[in-house]
Amino acid sequence: MAYRGDRGRGFDRGRGRGGPVPSDRGRNSPSGFRGGDRGGRGGFDRGRGGRGSPIPSDRGRNSPSGFRGGDRGGRGGDRGGRGFDRGGRGRGFGAPREQPGVFLENQPATVDARVADDSDKALVARLRNTQLGNDPDSMPLRPDFGTVGVPIKLRTNFFPVRVPKGPLHEYDVAITPTAGTAIRRVKRRIFELAEQTTAWQHSGMRGTVAHDSSAKLISARVLAQPLTIKVPYYDDDQTGPPAQGGKEYTLTIKFIQEINTQDLMSYLNGDNQYRNYNTLPVISALNLILAAHPLRSGIKVGQDRYFFRSAAVPSNLGGGLEAWKGFYSSVRPAHRQLMVNVNVCTTAFYTPGNLAVQMMAFSDSSFGARMEAFCRSVRVKATHLGYRKTVKGLARQNARQYTFPCDELGGRVSVEQYFLRKYQIKLKYPDLPLVDVGGQKKNYLPAEVCEILPDQPFRGKLTDEHTAAMITVACQPPNVNGNAIVNNGLKELGFVNPGPTLGSFGVSIGPNMAVVPGRVLPRPGLKYANNVSPSVDERASWNLRNIRFAAGARLEKWAVMLIGDRGRDEFQGPQDPALRPVISGFMAMCKNSGILVSNEQPPAVAANLPPPDRNDPLRKSAIATIRETLTKLRPKPSLVLVMLSNGDKNIYEGLKHLCDVYLDVATVCVHVGKIRKEKGQPQYFANVALKVNMKMGGVNHKLDENTGHWLSGEPTMVVGMDVTHPGPGSARGTPSIAAVVASVDNHFAQYPASLEIQESRKEMITNLKDMMVARLQLFRQRSKVLPKRVLVYRDGVSEGQFNIVRMEELPEIVKAFHTFDQPKKPYRPQLTIVICGKRHHTRFYPTERKDAAHDGNPKPGTVVDRGVTAVYDFDFFLQAHGGLQGTTKPTHYYVVHDEIGFRSDSLQGLTNALSYMFARATKAVSLVSPAYYADVACERGRCYLRKLLQGQIGDGTTASGSASTNEQDVMREAQALWRSGVGKSLKDTMFYL
């Protein structure tokens, strides 16, 4: 789960064509971009793309700091210009960006024999004729493979793995004494030293075992039992164990189980009785074996991601950080072949150097960046005495203020005096806070006598500026990424000239990417008013010239608010003669687009904000000024058009919290510099009108009869669900936010939302039954009938939790249906649940120029359901959108429950069509619209908890995640900020858009 962050600001989300497109959606990354994957992801390689405005992010999914670049990765450029799929792309760091192109364009590509022989089709047909499909405890079987669309061949970043014949032997490793071993670095060092002992060699483990430097060990052969190894401990900066009084640890290695690899082969071949075989133990064991080399030569950050100084010269991100290039590697089952998925990734590391200098650089890099966040947990060397320590945090006092008794110097002295008199060191920065490098007791040092040690990943939250710099480094075209994987990745991961460990297990990796069949689906038909169809181009985008919305909303009693925050593009106030023409031009665009706007000019007010103050990082005083200004408007407006002075997210988020939760008034934010700029103004007006129409209840565009005939066949409710988690830097115990959005009629355009907070980091939706009941009630109110079919797109679930959705969420949805039961007439619509995943590292590379987009990426509508998909289950990869930059990432759709009885073509076609229904953009987006809406709604919920997400509790700040904060207090504060959620007049609208 990565952490997503503040992605989307309301203005520039780069919606329709030509919109400004920045981005920022990190998911879980530690510091960064949640990047990507949604979860623990730590590196650039997942970044959920941002939504406009280089505002990076934090979507609570855990990664360290990485941009995951890849996984949810940038919603690629589609999302309204969201994160350009930044999917892990990488640049030769610092090198000029290379020209995009087709990867291995002139090299022949032959579809893997295991797929070319159609044995996968035979398997699907065979399984369909058994009773396996009727097993209520299993996922739905794949019904067939899709056939619609133009067939193409694609390379994909999967390499064949030769599975060892013999069994693997799993052992548990216990370290005693346990004191001090909770620190990963210490554990790693203990194992490093253990491998150098004669006992390790005599027991036959040298080169024949793989371990995680913690508790698990896999051996190629049986080890003698009982087995213990004594390890005299010393740190890597010492030459050997001390002559006396040193620590000694004992490793006790105990047999757990034999892992049979032949069962895995039966599973890959699709044998009936292996349908529910648990592949996890053998896959984990093989991942451990493949990690043996990179764990020694690289630095592991997050799950399955390894970074190497040798992979590329680190790129300077400024503010004390640099970007490192690395590779992701993970073993995956596929039809008749075990594969390893390899992708590029990027993450932030500390720039080695003086701690005081880097702390100040970090603090100066962004308003609100806290030195504390930079220093926590960094390893330093004290230059005056040469020892190494870990920084626990910052003191509240500096070197001049803090004094302590020192008999040697004759009484109480300040730290500044102590260093001058004892070491003849005159401090250059005596006003900087002291750093605490103590263990149980505090041990304060001036930051300037500490040097940051090399090779340390940054695990905090990246600032907006760092995230923007990270994207430029990580965003690379497909040919560059493909070459990096094949030439550099396989070598750095130790797959090319395998070392003794792989050899002893009999494991080897093929050097060529798999080639799989794909198809490019036809574009869906769209309709605006008067049955006008826009012309959709090869990038899956269109424009609004001479087009009226399918259903125009009424815009009455609205107002304009100018934000004064010292920006150079601001109007001089409500009376500025330049303001009226802009408002009139926008009103004209709304009228031309079919919105019913009265002719009278809306009232305009100005809120002149107090200047930013470091003691008020959330800018609460500015929000108070905005509140005062808005409450003077009489009568209360139905919508306020807010002209923001700049991209300060504290103003944007505070305004949304104020208007959604306290004032109950709809707002649309625009950037004053963009709305008044004549170049591109009609386009900007049109993009804002898209949002106004939806927030006021209109319909921007619909699917035509041909494309939408299945949906309109009988009453159908399409649902999107998502959960977002607190990211790094949040107060410990900050709740997660759940969103459920659902269509209300047969236009499939309006998706009002239920938003709730729940237990911190809980992936499943706690109050799902009541949220679904609210959605069904609104559907009945608007459509005068309950739906007969309910299609759920569930975002934000990691693979290991697919079954939990079926076991926990599915029964809650069914309970919601039962609340509508009538005597002798139970209500039980057909229900299908599809999980959408952007948290993966699968990429596709067209093999021929004619099948590729202009930049070498697959064309919009590319779908893959063979070769690298599930052996038994019903899943597919779909890239509905056209990439904006970098390497596009497809979305992985996985059917976990299906009562509707979809065939592959109908579900793939419907999902592609719904990707064209994202109302804020005039383009296909990378995630099916209902799930995307749920994601945007969660993001809006983050605005209400912004205080806690930035690590502030009560009146002061807290060390984020520090145990000193009581999680119940945090939840109480969250409930006070959330109040009763969104106001009454907004709750049944798309206020979150």
Salt bridges, closest charged atoms under 4 A:
ASP12 OD2 - LYS674 NZ 2.52
ASP37 OD2 - ARG46 NE 2.71
ASP37 OD2 - ARG68 NH2 2.88
ASP37 OD1 - ARG839 NE 3.01
ASP45 OD2 - ARG46 NH1 3.65
ASP45 OD1 - ARG305 NH2 2.81
ASP45 OD2 - HIS841 NE2 3.40
ASP58 OD2 - LYS461 NZ 3.03
ASP58 OD1 - ARG942 NH2 1.97
ASP71 OD2 - ARG46 NE 3.40
ASP71 OD2 - ARG68 NE 3.52
ASP71 OD1 - LYS889 NZ 3.75
ASP85 OD1 - ARG89 NH1 3.69
GLU105 OE1 - ARG849 NH2 3.43
ASP112 OD2 - ARG114 NH2 3.37
ASP117 OD2 - ARG336 NH1 3.46
ASP118 OD1 - ARG866 NH2 3.16
ASP120 OD2 - ARG866 NE 2.71
ASP144 OD2 - ARG903 NE 3.04
GLU192 OE2 - ARG189 NH1 2.61
GLU195 OE2 - HIS211 NE2 2.64
GLU195 OE2 - ARG296 NH2 2.81
ASP235 OD1 - ARG185 NH1 3.64
ASP236 OD1 - ARG388 NH1 3.56
ASP237 OD2 - ARG388 NE 3.36
GLU372 OE2 - ARG376 NH2 2.71
GLU408 OE2 - LYS422 NZ 3.13
GLU416 OE1 - ARG400 NE 3.14
ASP431 OD1 - ARG400 NH1 3.21
ASP436 OD2 - LYS442 NZ 3.76
ASP455 OD1 - ARG309 NH2 3.15
ASP464 OD2 - LYS649 NZ 3.29
ASP537 OD2 - ARG17 NH2 2.67
GLU556 OE2 - ARG554 NH1 3.79
ASP565 OD1 - ARG566 NH2 2.64
ASP565 OD2 - ARG619 NH1 2.80
ASP648 OD2 - ARG619 NH1 2.96
ASP660 OD2 - ARG940 NH1 2.75
GLU714 OE2 - ARG789 NH1 3.77
ASP722 OD2 - ARG4 NH2 2.62
ASP722 OD1 - ARG38 NH2 2.64
ASP722 OD2 - ARG59 NH2 2.64
GLU759 OE2 - LYS762 NZ 3.83
GLU763 OE2 - ARG61 NH2 3.99
GLU763 OE2 - HIS725 NE2 3.03
ASP795 OD1 - ARG38 NH1 3.17
ASP795 OD2 - ARG48 NH2 3.39
ASP795 OD2 - ARG72 NH2 2.52
ASP795 OD2 - ARG75 NH2 3.53
GLU799 OE2 - ARG332 NH2 2.54
GLU809 OE2 - ARG794 NH2 2.87
GLU812 OE2 - LYS815 NZ 2.96
ASP821 OD2 - HIS818 ND1 2.97
GLU848 OE1 - LYS850 NZ 3.93
ASP851 OD1 - LYS850 NZ 3.23
ASP865 OD2 - ARG519 NH2 3.29
ASP873 OD1 - ARG275 NH1 3.00
ASP875 OD1 - ARG142 NH2 2.67
ASP875 OD2 - HIS892 NE2 2.79
GLU899 OE2 - ARG828 NH2 2.84
GLU899 OE2 - HIS897 NE2 2.71
ASP905 OD1 - ARG519 NH1 3.76
ASP935 OD1 - ARG4 NH2 1.96
ASP935 OD2 - ARG7 NH2 2.82
ASP935 OD1 - ARG25 NH2 2.08
ASP935 OD1 - ARG27 NH2 3.81
ASP935 OD1 - ARG48 NH2 2.00
ASP935 OD2 - ARG51 NH2 2.66
ASP935 OD1 - ARG59 NH1 2.75
ASP935 OD1 - ARG72 NH2 3.39
ASP935 OD2 - ARG75 NH1 3.65
ASP935 OD2 - ARG79 NH2 3.41
ASP935 OD2 - ARG82 NH2 3.25
GLU939 OE1 - ARG4 NE 3.44
GLU939 OE1 - ARG7 NH1 2.93
GLU939 OE2 - ARG942 NE 3.77
GLU967 OE2 - ARG732 NE 3.26
ASP969 OD1 - ARG972 NH2 2.45
GLU973 OE2 - LYS947 NZ 2.43
ASP988 OD2 - LYS987 NZ 3.52
